[in-house]
Amino acid sequence: MSSHNLHVETGRWARPRVDYVNRKCNICKSGLIEDEYHFLLECSAYTNIRKRLITQYYYKYPSMFKCIQLLNSKNLANSTAKYVYLANEYREKEIYI
């Protein structure tokens, strides 16, 4: 639905528009694009939250296939939602400090 504040989305609507390749994660400074995949499975800033709430299978060797599996899993919906909430809360604090 694109109703989030990750750079992959906010860069699309920014004026002047930010090119896709420049919509990088400012939280972990990895140089990777801050999209849903990065936010869920890769960003090192959320490692502690991820380890508490998401099964290692999904983030140890992440892939788009595993990301889709995670998002489609009814059994993990609660823990994934908690992860998104807590990671987004952390992200907002980091941006505005």
N, CA, C and O atoms as CSV, one atom per row, in Angstrom:
chain,resi,resn,atom,element,x,y,z
A,1,MET,N,N,0.818,-1.194,0.000
A,1,MET,CA,C,0.000,0.000,0.000
A,1,MET,C,C,0.863,1.259,0.000
A,1,MET,O,O,0.362,2.357,-0.244
A,2,SER,N,N,2.127,1.104,0.266
A,2,SER,CA,C,3.054,2.234,0.266
A,2,SER,C,C,2.694,3.306,1.280
A,2,SER,O,O,2.961,4.488,1.061
A,3,SER,N,N,2.093,2.903,2.382
A,3,SER,CA,C,1.733,3.880,3.409
A,3,SER,C,C,2.727,3.790,4.562
A,3,SER,O,O,2.366,3.450,5.688
A,4,HIS,N,N,3.973,4.098,4.263
A,4,HIS,CA,C,5.036,4.071,5.257
A,4,HIS,C,C,6.022,5.184,4.959
A,4,HIS,O,O,5.905,5.866,3.941
A,5,ASN,N,N,6.988,5.368,5.837
A,5,ASN,CA,C,7.953,6.451,5.687
A,5,ASN,C,C,9.356,5.972,5.321
A,5,ASN,O,O,10.336,6.666,5.591
A,6,LEU,N,N,9.457,4.801,4.714
A,6,LEU,CA,C,10.768,4.340,4.264
A,6,LEU,C,C,11.192,5.181,3.064
A,6,LEU,O,O,10.347,5.657,2.307
A,7,HIS,N,N,12.485,5.362,2.892
A,7,HIS,CA,C,12.998,6.236,1.833
A,7,HIS,C,C,12.602,5.793,0.438
A,7,HIS,O,O,12.503,6.618,-0.471
A,8,VAL,N,N,12.376,4.512,0.259
A,8,VAL,CA,C,11.961,4.042,-1.057
A,8,VAL,C,C,10.658,4.727,-1.473
A,8,VAL,O,O,10.421,4.959,-2.658
A,9,GLU,N,N,9.828,5.042,-0.499
A,9,GLU,CA,C,8.545,5.693,-0.778
A,9,GLU,C,C,8.630,7.212,-0.667
A,9,GLU,O,O,8.153,7.918,-1.556
A,10,THR,N,N,9.224,7.724,0.400
A,10,THR,CA,C,9.260,9.177,0.584
A,10,THR,C,C,10.082,9.865,-0.502
A,10,THR,O,O,9.795,11.005,-0.867
A,11,GLY,N,N,11.095,9.187,-1.016
A,11,GLY,CA,C,11.902,9.749,-2.101
A,11,GLY,C,C,11.113,9.914,-3.387
A,11,GLY,O,O,11.428,10.772,-4.212
A,12,ARG,N,N,10.103,9.103,-3.553
A,12,ARG,CA,C,9.251,9.169,-4.743
A,12,ARG,C,C,8.441,10.464,-4.754
A,12,ARG,O,O,8.194,11.051,-5.808
A,13,TRP,N,N,8.034,10.896,-3.559
A,13,TRP,CA,C,7.154,12.071,-3.472
A,13,TRP,C,C,7.890,13.347,-3.094
A,13,TRP,O,O,7.304,14.429,-3.126
A,14,ALA,N,N,9.169,13.238,-2.734
A,14,ALA,CA,C,9.944,14.421,-2.352
A,14,ALA,C,C,10.094,15.361,-3.550
A,14,ALA,O,O,10.074,14.932,-4.703
A,15,ARG,N,N,10.243,16.636,-3.253
A,15,ARG,CA,C,10.513,17.628,-4.288
A,15,ARG,C,C,11.801,18.333,-3.933
A,15,ARG,O,O,11.849,18.979,-2.886
A,16,PRO,N,N,12.831,18.255,-4.718
A,16,PRO,CA,C,12.890,17.489,-5.963
A,16,PRO,C,C,12.906,15.985,-5.687
A,16,PRO,O,O,13.371,15.537,-4.639
A,17,ARG,N,N,12.393,15.223,-6.640
A,17,ARG,CA,C,12.293,13.771,-6.519
A,17,ARG,C,C,13.681,13.164,-6.338
A,17,ARG,O,O,14.638,13.583,-6.990
A,18,VAL,N,N,13.785,12.182,-5.457
A,18,VAL,CA,C,15.058,11.489,-5.215
A,18,VAL,C,C,15.093,10.256,-6.113
A,18,VAL,O,O,14.169,9.442,-6.099
A,19,ASP,N,N,16.161,10.124,-6.892
A,19,ASP,CA,C,16.307,8.948,-7.751
A,19,ASP,C,C,16.291,7.680,-6.903
A,19,ASP,O,O,16.764,7.677,-5.767
A,20,TYR,N,N,15.748,6.616,-7.458
A,20,TYR,CA,C,15.609,5.354,-6.734
A,20,TYR,C,C,16.935,4.898,-6.119
A,20,TYR,O,O,16.964,4.477,-4.962
A,21,VAL,N,N,18.007,4.977,-6.863
A,21,VAL,CA,C,19.313,4.493,-6.381
A,21,VAL,C,C,19.865,5.328,-5.233
A,21,VAL,O,O,20.812,4.908,-4.569
A,22,ASN,N,N,19.292,6.499,-4.989
A,22,ASN,CA,C,19.745,7.373,-3.906
A,22,ASN,C,C,18.837,7.338,-2.682
A,22,ASN,O,O,19.016,8.135,-1.761
A,23,ARG,N,N,17.881,6.441,-2.657
A,23,ARG,CA,C,16.964,6.339,-1.525
A,23,ARG,C,C,17.520,5.355,-0.493
A,23,ARG,O,O,16.898,4.341,-0.176
A,24,LYS,N,N,18.687,5.678,0.012
A,24,LYS,CA,C,19.440,4.776,0.884
A,24,LYS,C,C,19.020,4.900,2.345
A,24,LYS,O,O,18.449,5.904,2.770
A,25,CYS,N,N,19.320,3.856,3.088
A,25,CYS,CA,C,18.986,3.800,4.510
A,25,CYS,C,C,19.909,4.734,5.291
A,25,CYS,O,O,21.129,4.578,5.265
A,26,ASN,N,N,19.322,5.690,5.975
A,26,ASN,CA,C,20.095,6.619,6.800
A,26,ASN,C,C,20.258,6.114,8.230
A,26,ASN,O,O,20.944,6.742,9.037
A,27,ILE,N,N,19.639,5.003,8.542
A,27,ILE,CA,C,19.701,4.463,9.896
A,27,ILE,C,C,20.956,3.609,10.083
A,27,ILE,O,O,21.688,3.791,11.056
A,28,CYS,N,N,21.207,2.686,9.164
A,28,CYS,CA,C,22.371,1.798,9.315
A,28,CYS,C,C,23.578,2.246,8.496
A,28,CYS,O,O,24.678,1.723,8.674
A,29,LYS,N,N,23.380,3.194,7.616
A,29,LYS,CA,C,24.481,3.740,6.794
A,29,LYS,C,C,25.175,2.673,5.943
A,29,LYS,O,O,26.365,2.783,5.650
A,30,SER,N,N,24.424,1.640,5.548
A,30,SER,CA,C,24.998,0.542,4.762
A,30,SER,C,C,25.143,0.885,3.293
A,30,SER,O,O,25.876,0.214,2.567
A,31,GLY,N,N,24.455,1.915,2.852
A,31,GLY,CA,C,24.467,2.249,1.429
A,31,GLY,C,C,23.418,1.493,0.638
A,31,GLY,O,O,23.324,1.634,-0.582
A,32,LEU,N,N,22.619,0.680,1.347
A,32,LEU,CA,C,21.554,-0.081,0.686
A,32,LEU,C,C,20.279,0.749,0.636
A,32,LEU,O,O,20.053,1.612,1.484
A,33,ILE,N,N,19.453,0.480,-0.363
A,33,ILE,CA,C,18.186,1.178,-0.499
A,33,ILE,C,C,17.271,0.775,0.642
A,33,ILE,O,O,17.128,-0.408,0.953
A,34,GLU,N,N,16.652,1.774,1.262
A,34,GLU,CA,C,15.752,1.516,2.385
A,34,GLU,C,C,14.362,1.183,1.837
A,34,GLU,O,O,13.503,2.050,1.683
A,35,ASP,N,N,14.181,-0.092,1.552
A,35,ASP,CA,C,12.879,-0.586,1.096
A,35,ASP,C,C,12.344,-1.576,2.123
A,35,ASP,O,O,12.971,-1.802,3.158
A,36,GLU,N,N,11.203,-2.158,1.843
A,36,GLU,CA,C,10.562,-3.072,2.782
A,36,GLU,C,C,11.441,-4.281,3.086
A,36,GLU,O,O,11.508,-4.721,4.234
A,37,TYR,N,N,12.106,-4.817,2.087
A,37,TYR,CA,C,12.994,-5.974,2.257
A,37,TYR,C,C,14.134,-5.630,3.220
A,37,TYR,O,O,14.411,-6.374,4.162
A,38,HIS,N,N,14.784,-4.504,2.973
A,38,HIS,CA,C,15.892,-4.066,3.829
A,38,HIS,C,C,15.399,-3.845,5.257
A,38,HIS,O,O,16.044,-4.278,6.212
A,39,PHE,N,N,14.272,-3.180,5.403
A,39,PHE,CA,C,13.696,-2.881,6.713
A,39,PHE,C,C,13.381,-4.161,7.492
A,39,PHE,O,O,13.671,-4.244,8.686
A,40,LEU,N,N,12.797,-5.144,6.835
A,40,LEU,CA,C,12.402,-6.382,7.510
A,40,LEU,C,C,13.566,-7.322,7.808
A,40,LEU,O,O,13.637,-7.891,8.897
A,41,LEU,N,N,14.476,-7.491,6.856
A,41,LEU,CA,C,15.438,-8.587,6.962
A,41,LEU,C,C,16.915,-8.206,6.998
A,41,LEU,O,O,17.745,-9.030,7.383
A,42,GLU,N,N,17.264,-6.986,6.610
A,42,GLU,CA,C,18.686,-6.671,6.468
A,42,GLU,C,C,19.227,-5.597,7.401
A,42,GLU,O,O,20.356,-5.723,7.874
A,43,CYS,N,N,18.484,-4.572,7.676
A,43,CYS,CA,C,19.007,-3.400,8.376
A,43,CYS,C,C,19.596,-3.786,9.734
A,43,CYS,O,O,18.908,-4.344,10.590
A,44,SER,N,N,20.869,-3.481,9.910
A,44,SER,CA,C,21.570,-3.858,11.141
A,44,SER,C,C,21.067,-3.089,12.363
A,44,SER,O,O,21.272,-3.531,13.493
A,45,ALA,N,N,20.420,-1.960,12.155
A,45,ALA,CA,C,19.906,-1.166,13.275
A,45,ALA,C,C,18.801,-1.899,14.032
A,45,ALA,O,O,18.561,-1.615,15.205
A,46,TYR,N,N,18.140,-2.825,13.379
A,46,TYR,CA,C,17.008,-3.516,13.994
A,46,TYR,C,C,17.331,-4.959,14.375
A,46,TYR,O,O,16.419,-5.747,14.623
A,47,THR,N,N,18.593,-5.309,14.424
A,47,THR,CA,C,19.004,-6.684,14.693
A,47,THR,C,C,18.418,-7.227,15.993
A,47,THR,O,O,17.900,-8.343,16.014
A,48,ASN,N,N,18.491,-6.465,17.061
A,48,ASN,CA,C,17.980,-6.954,18.357
A,48,ASN,C,C,16.480,-7.199,18.317
A,48,ASN,O,O,15.996,-8.201,18.843
A,49,ILE,N,N,15.754,-6.299,17.703
A,49,ILE,CA,C,14.299,-6.462,17.582
A,49,ILE,C,C,13.989,-7.679,16.714
A,49,ILE,O,O,13.121,-8.487,17.042
A,50,ARG,N,N,14.710,-7.795,15.607
A,50,ARG,CA,C,14.507,-8.908,14.671
A,50,ARG,C,C,14.759,-10.252,15.352
A,50,ARG,O,O,13.984,-11.193,15.183
A,51,LYS,N,N,15.841,-10.337,16.119
A,51,LYS,CA,C,16.185,-11.598,16.795
A,51,LYS,C,C,15.124,-12.015,17.796
A,51,LYS,O,O,14.893,-13.209,17.990
A,52,ARG,N,N,14.474,-11.049,18.437
A,52,ARG,CA,C,13.430,-11.360,19.419
A,52,ARG,C,C,12.132,-11.824,18.770
A,52,ARG,O,O,11.408,-12.635,19.348
A,53,LEU,N,N,11.829,-11.322,17.581
A,53,LEU,CA,C,10.488,-11.520,17.047
A,53,LEU,C,C,10.379,-12.337,15.758
A,53,LEU,O,O,9.310,-12.860,15.446
A,54,ILE,N,N,11.459,-12.446,15.024
A,54,ILE,CA,C,11.395,-13.152,13.738
A,54,ILE,C,C,12.312,-14.364,13.771
A,54,ILE,O,O,13.440,-14.285,14.256
A,55,THR,N,N,11.831,-15.469,13.261
A,55,THR,CA,C,12.595,-16.707,13.209
A,55,THR,C,C,13.864,-16.520,12.377
A,55,THR,O,O,13.840,-15.896,11.317
A,56,GLN,N,N,14.954,-17.063,12.867
A,56,GLN,CA,C,16.262,-16.931,12.230
A,56,GLN,C,C,16.249,-17.379,10.765
A,56,GLN,O,O,16.994,-16.844,9.944
A,57,TYR,N,N,15.428,-18.335,10.449
A,57,TYR,CA,C,15.319,-18.831,9.075
A,57,TYR,C,C,15.165,-17.689,8.075
A,57,TYR,O,O,15.731,-17.744,6.983
A,58,TYR,N,N,14.416,-16.671,8.432
A,58,TYR,CA,C,14.113,-15.590,7.497
A,58,TYR,C,C,15.243,-14.587,7.336
A,58,TYR,O,O,15.438,-14.062,6.240
A,59,TYR,N,N,15.993,-14.308,8.397
A,59,TYR,CA,C,16.997,-13.246,8.301
A,59,TYR,C,C,18.446,-13.727,8.235
A,59,TYR,O,O,19.328,-12.935,7.902
A,60,LYS,N,N,18.721,-14.988,8.539
A,60,LYS,CA,C,20.118,-15.437,8.518
A,60,LYS,C,C,20.689,-15.378,7.099
A,60,LYS,O,O,21.768,-14.823,6.887
A,61,TYR,N,N,19.992,-15.930,6.162
A,61,TYR,CA,C,20.349,-15.830,4.737
A,61,TYR,C,C,19.118,-15.301,4.024
A,61,TYR,O,O,18.386,-16.065,3.395
A,62,PRO,N,N,18.883,-13.986,4.118
A,62,PRO,CA,C,17.633,-13.437,3.591
A,62,PRO,C,C,17.551,-13.524,2.068
A,62,PRO,O,O,18.560,-13.493,1.362
A,63,SER,N,N,16.333,-13.634,1.598
A,63,SER,CA,C,16.060,-13.626,0.161
A,63,SER,C,C,14.662,-13.061,-0.032
A,63,SER,O,O,13.869,-12.999,0.907
A,64,MET,N,N,14.371,-12.654,-1.247
A,64,MET,CA,C,13.042,-12.137,-1.531
A,64,MET,C,C,11.994,-13.228,-1.322
A,64,MET,O,O,10.883,-12.945,-0.874
A,65,PHE,N,N,12.340,-14.456,-1.641
A,65,PHE,CA,C,11.417,-15.577,-1.422
A,65,PHE,C,C,11.038,-15.694,0.056
A,65,PHE,O,O,9.864,-15.854,0.390
A,66,LYS,N,N,12.049,-15.613,0.946
A,66,LYS,CA,C,11.792,-15.704,2.386
A,66,LYS,C,C,10.999,-14.489,2.877
A,66,LYS,O,O,10.151,-14.618,3.760
A,67,CYS,N,N,11.270,-13.332,2.317
A,67,CYS,CA,C,10.533,-12.129,2.696
A,67,CYS,C,C,9.050,-12.288,2.360
A,67,CYS,O,O,8.187,-11.957,3.172
A,68,ILE,N,N,8.766,-12.784,1.190
A,68,ILE,CA,C,7.379,-13.017,0.775
A,68,ILE,C,C,6.734,-14.081,1.660
A,68,ILE,O,O,5.581,-13.942,2.069
A,69,GLN,N,N,7.480,-15.140,1.953
A,69,GLN,CA,C,6.976,-16.181,2.866
A,69,GLN,C,C,6.612,-15.581,4.224
A,69,GLN,O,O,5.549,-15.869,4.774
A,70,LEU,N,N,7.494,-14.754,4.753
A,70,LEU,CA,C,7.264,-14.129,6.052
A,70,LEU,C,C,6.009,-13.253,6.027
A,70,LEU,O,O,5.188,-13.306,6.943
A,71,LEU,N,N,5.875,-12.468,4.996
A,71,LEU,CA,C,4.722,-11.573,4.896
A,71,LEU,C,C,3.415,-12.322,4.661
A,71,LEU,O,O,2.343,-11.811,4.986
A,72,ASN,N,N,3.490,-13.515,4.105
A,72,ASN,CA,C,2.289,-14.311,3.844
A,72,ASN,C,C,1.955,-15.292,4.965
A,72,ASN,O,O,0.901,-15.927,4.930
A,73,SER,N,N,2.823,-15.424,5.947
A,73,SER,CA,C,2.625,-16.404,7.007
A,73,SER,C,C,1.591,-15.934,8.024
A,73,SER,O,O,1.774,-14.914,8.690
A,74,LYS,N,N,0.521,-16.678,8.132
A,74,LYS,CA,C,-0.508,-16.352,9.126
A,74,LYS,C,C,-0.005,-16.652,10.539
A,74,LYS,O,O,-0.388,-15.972,11.492
A,75,ASN,N,N,0.843,-17.660,10.675
A,75,ASN,CA,C,1.387,-18.031,11.989
A,75,ASN,C,C,2.317,-16.967,12.558
A,75,ASN,O,O,2.455,-16.838,13.774
A,76,LEU,N,N,2.956,-16.204,11.670
A,76,LEU,CA,C,3.930,-15.204,12.119
A,76,LEU,C,C,3.414,-13.780,12.008
A,76,LEU,O,O,4.170,-12.834,12.229
A,77,ALA,N,N,2.165,-13.610,11.676
A,77,ALA,CA,C,1.604,-12.269,11.463
A,77,ALA,C,C,1.741,-11.391,12.697
A,77,ALA,O,O,2.090,-10.215,12.590
A,78,ASN,N,N,1.467,-11.956,13.867
A,78,ASN,CA,C,1.555,-11.188,15.106
A,78,ASN,C,C,2.976,-10.716,15.381
A,78,ASN,O,O,3.201,-9.538,15.662
A,79,SER,N,N,3.927,-11.628,15.301
A,79,SER,CA,C,5.311,-11.252,15.600
A,79,SER,C,C,5.873,-10.321,14.528
A,79,SER,O,O,6.671,-9.437,14.840
A,80,THR,N,N,5.472,-10.504,13.274
A,80,THR,CA,C,5.925,-9.604,12.208
A,80,THR,C,C,5.357,-8.209,12.428
A,80,THR,O,O,6.063,-7.217,12.248
A,81,ALA,N,N,4.102,-8.126,12.811
A,81,ALA,CA,C,3.478,-6.824,13.086
A,81,ALA,C,C,4.164,-6.132,14.258
A,81,ALA,O,O,4.385,-4.922,14.217
A,82,LYS,N,N,4.505,-6.888,15.305
A,82,LYS,CA,C,5.220,-6.310,16.451
A,82,LYS,C,C,6.591,-5.799,16.019
A,82,LYS,O,O,7.025,-4.725,16.437
A,83,TYR,N,N,7.263,-6.577,15.183
A,83,TYR,CA,C,8.571,-6.162,14.673
A,83,TYR,C,C,8.449,-4.841,13.915
A,83,TYR,O,O,9.210,-3.907,14.166
A,84,VAL,N,N,7.506,-4.765,13.002
A,84,VAL,CA,C,7.323,-3.550,12.204
A,84,VAL,C,C,7.048,-2.357,13.117
A,84,VAL,O,O,7.613,-1.281,12.921
A,85,TYR,N,N,6.194,-2.542,14.097
A,85,TYR,CA,C,5.857,-1.460,15.021
A,85,TYR,C,C,7.088,-0.987,15.795
A,85,TYR,O,O,7.381,0.208,15.834
A,86,LEU,N,N,7.803,-1.928,16.409
A,86,LEU,CA,C,8.956,-1.570,17.236
A,86,LEU,C,C,10.114,-1.005,16.413
A,86,LEU,O,O,10.761,-0.041,16.822
A,87,ALA,N,N,10.367,-1.602,15.266
A,87,ALA,CA,C,11.452,-1.117,14.404
A,87,ALA,C,C,11.124,0.275,13.870
A,87,ALA,O,O,12.006,1.129,13.783
A,88,ASN,N,N,9.884,0.505,13.518
A,88,ASN,CA,C,9.489,1.829,13.030
A,88,ASN,C,C,9.582,2.866,14.144
A,88,ASN,O,O,9.981,4.006,13.904
A,89,GLU,N,N,9.218,2.476,15.352
A,89,GLU,CA,C,9.342,3.367,16.505
A,89,GLU,C,C,10.817,3.746,16.718
A,89,GLU,O,O,11.138,4.915,16.929
A,90,TYR,N,N,11.695,2.760,16.661
A,90,TYR,CA,C,13.136,2.998,16.799
A,90,TYR,C,C,13.635,3.901,15.675
A,90,TYR,O,O,14.409,4.829,15.910
A,91,ARG,N,N,13.192,3.624,14.471
A,91,ARG,CA,C,13.599,4.393,13.294
A,91,ARG,C,C,13.226,5.857,13.445
A,91,ARG,O,O,14.034,6.738,13.150
A,92,GLU,N,N,12.020,6.123,13.898
A,92,GLU,CA,C,11.564,7.506,14.062
A,92,GLU,C,C,12.413,8.244,15.105
A,92,GLU,O,O,12.736,9.418,14.925
A,93,LYS,N,N,12.769,7.564,16.179
A,93,LYS,CA,C,13.616,8.184,17.207
A,93,LYS,C,C,14.988,8.528,16.642
A,93,LYS,O,O,15.528,9.596,16.930
A,94,GLU,N,N,15.553,7.632,15.843
A,94,GLU,CA,C,16.873,7.840,15.262
A,94,GLU,C,C,16.873,9.010,14.274
A,94,GLU,O,O,17.837,9.774,14.222
A,95,ILE,N,N,15.830,9.150,13.516
A,95,ILE,CA,C,15.756,10.207,12.510
A,95,ILE,C,C,15.691,11.585,13.164
A,95,ILE,O,O,16.303,12.537,12.681
A,96,TYR,N,N,14.951,11.685,14.260
A,96,TYR,CA,C,14.713,12.992,14.858
A,96,TYR,C,C,15.625,13.343,16.019
A,96,TYR,O,O,15.411,14.350,16.694
A,97,ILE,N,N,16.650,12.515,16.262
A,97,ILE,CA,C,17.613,12.840,17.331
A,97,ILE,C,C,18.671,13.775,16.780
A,97,ILE,O,O,19.580,14.176,17.507
